[in-house]
Amino acid sequence: MSFFWKGRLGEKPSDLLKHYYAETMREPLFLEALHQWDKAQVVVLGEGDIAPPEAVACLVKAVTEMENEGVVEARKALWNVIHGGEEYMRKFCEEEQSGWLHLGRSSPSLRVTASRIAFRNLLLQIMSTALDLRAKMIDVSEQHVETLMPGYSYIQHIEPSTLGHYLMSFVEPLERDFQRLMSAYRNANISSVGTGAAYGIEFPLDLERFDALLGFDAAPWNARDSIRNYDYMIETYMAMTLMHSTLGRVAMDFLIWHSSEFDFIELPGRLSITSSISPQMRIPYVLEFVHGTSGLMTGRLMEALAITKTASDQLEMATMLPAEFWKCADESRRAMDALMDALGDMKVNKERMAQCANDYWSQASTVVGFLVKEHGMSYRTGHQILANMMRTVADRNIPPSQVTPDILENAIRDYTGKDIKVEKATLDRLFDAMTCVRERKYRGGAAPERVQEHIAAARKNLAADRKHVIDWTGRVEAAQHRLESAFAALQKRHKVVPA
C-alpha cells in the first residue's frame, strides 16, 4: 500500500488497483521521467531557498543514493510508482524533510508530466527511425527508376510503371505521417508542471526554471486542460496508426509479390521461414508481422478513444493510455527496422517484372494516346476503339507481341468507319511498356525524369525533417545537461559526494 494511503484506508489494495496503479507504470522510460521531475523539484526547492536547507540536503542525499543504486531498479522495487521518489526518500529523510518533494504537485500532475516526458522521448526515437525508413525507401527508389513493372488496380494490370515510381508513392504519405508525428511531439512537449490538482498552485515555485530543466518547449494557459485532457496521447496513437497503415499496405504488396505466381522479389533468409511440412517454401514472415502491426496500432487507437469516453474529471486515461503506448512504440520500431532490412537486401526480379509489364496488356492505353495525339480523335472515341480491340485480343489471351496491324485497323474501321493505316513499327512502339512509361512525363508521372525530380524533392524534405529532430533532440539533451549541472551544484553546496 502507498505510504500516504495508510492514514485514510485500512485495507490493502485489490489486485486490479495494484495492476493499473503500480504494475503497468513500471516502464523504465516512465520511471526515468518521474525521476527527472523529482530531481528538478529538488533543484528548484534548493535554488529558490523554498525548503529548509536541512530538508534540501537530505533530499539531495536521497536522490544521489537512488542514482547510485540505479533509478529504474530502485523505483521498480517500490509499491507506489507515482510517488516512488518520495517513498524512497523517506528511507533517508524524516517526513518534515521528504514531504517537501510534493510541494505544488499532485498524483495527476506527476503522471501527466512524466508521461509527456516519456512520450516526447519516444516520439523522437520513432521519428528518427521513420526518417531512416524514408531515406532507405528513397535510396531504393533511385536504384529502380527504370525498373519496369506493371501498375495495378484491383490486382489487375492497368498501366506500366517502375518500381521507383511505386516506392515513391509511399514516400509522400510517410512525409505526411511525419508532419503528424511532429504535431504530436509539439503537443506532448507542453509543460504540466505547476498545475497542482488541476487548478494551479499557491506556492512561489519557479515554473520557468522547471520547464528549462525538463526541456519543455511551451507552458499551459489552463491547469485543468493540462492534466485533464489527453489529446496529445490520442494524437500520438493516431499518427502512428496512419503511418503503420501505410507500411502495412507496402508489406502486403510485397507479400503478394513474393509468391511464385508473381515472383517479383525475394527477401533474405534472415527475414523468412520455411514450412514444417513443405520445405520448398520460402515464407517472408516478417512482412506478415509488419502488416499485422498496422492492425495492432488500429486496435489500440480504438481502445484509446474508447477509454476517453468518460466524464472530463476522470483519470483512468492518465494511467491506461501510456501503458499501451510503450508496446506500440516497441512494435513500431521493430516493424520499421524489419521493413528497412527488407528494402535494403531484397532481390528484385527485373526480368519477371518487365515480362509481366509487356505481356499482359498493361500498356493497352497507349493505343488511346496514339489515336488522340496522332489522329485527332477524342479520348472517348479512342477508348471505345481500344475496348473493341480488347475483345479480339485480351479476351482470347493474345499477347501484344502477336498483334498485327490489321487488328487495330479493323477495330478503328468497325467503330468509326475510317480507314487508318497502322505500321508494324508503330505497334512495336505502342506495345513497348517502357515507351508507355516514358510518355507519362507530366507532373506526378512514372517517367524516369519525373521520378528523379520527386526523389530530389523528397531528399530535401527529408533533410528539413531530420533537422527538426536534431534540433529537438539537442534541446532535450541541453535541458538534461542543465538539470545535471544544477543538481551537481546542490551536491557541492550540501557536501554530498556522488558515487
Secondary structure, DSSP 8 states (H G I E B T S, - for coil): --TTTTTT--S---HHHHHHHTGGG--HHHHHHHHHHHHHHHHHHHHTT-S-HHHHHHHHHHHHHHHHH-HHHHHHTSS-STTHHHHHHTTTS-HHHHGGGGTT--HHHHHHHHHHHHHHHHHHHHHHHHHHHHHHHHHHHHHTTT-EEEEEETTEEEEEEEHHHHHHHHHHHHHHHHHHHHHHHHHHSB--TT-TTTT--SS---HHHHHHHHT-SB--S-HHHHHH--HHHHHHHHHHHHHHHHHHHHHHHHHHHTSTTT--EE--GGG-B--SS-TT--B-HHHHHHHHHHHHHHHHHHHHHHHT-S-TT--HHHHHHHHHHHHHHHHHHHHHHHHHHHHHH-EE-HHHHHHHHHHTTTTTTHHHHHHHHHH---HHHHHHHHHHHHHHTGGGT--GGG--HHHHHHHHHHHH-------HHHHHHHT-HHHHHHH--STT-SSHHHHHHHHHHHHHHHHHHHHHHHHHHHHHHHHHHHHHHHHHHHHHHTT----
